[in-house]
Amino acid sequence: QVQLVESGGGLVQPGGSLRLSCAASGIMFRINTMEWYRQAPGKQREWVANIVSGGITNYANSVKGRFTISRDNAKNTLYLEMNSLKPEDTAVYYCSVHGHWGQGTQVTVSS
């Protein structure tokens, strides 16, 4: 079955950086569009970014220019490089493919 395992979250100060990873199994990773979402406390889950099989990327306006989504098809792994982090980026971050979700990884941006 499809399994998605996120990692790399943590506590970081405003302006800092983090790199999230999502290890995927049970799918033909290289042909699928992969996505990152996030859910802040008390808010609905929101889409963050996606990357199609050919490498084209798309971003929410709130993270454009600060976050970079990438993939390593040889490792079946999705990444999210997050720079210039803000307190409003605090959320649980999830990777997703075809309606499947990982367990999420907590990102907290606070001084």
Phi, psi and omega in degrees: 000166180290132176226131179234127183232110179272152176204168175105355179289173179165192179260130181219150178282155175307137184090351182277185184227153173214153174236117177266149176233153175221111178270125184248145174214161178083007178223161171277085192307316192293341183259357186259145169286128181249146186225153169245137173233168174213155178223115177274158180305129177075007181237163177286155176295136181234146178288139182249310184193159170217164178220125181275174186300327181280355176102356177293138183241154177220146185225149168293148182301328184293340183240354183301132181089348180245326182252148176227123176264141178209170181216149173239100185293333179291332181255002183052044185230137177254144181233157170221107176272122184242120179240165179049048185295145181240157177305327180288354173277354179299124184183170165270128183257133183236142166261156186209147172211127177047045175082000175266145184229149169276187181275346178091158176224133186279131172241124179237124179248110185201148175266000000 
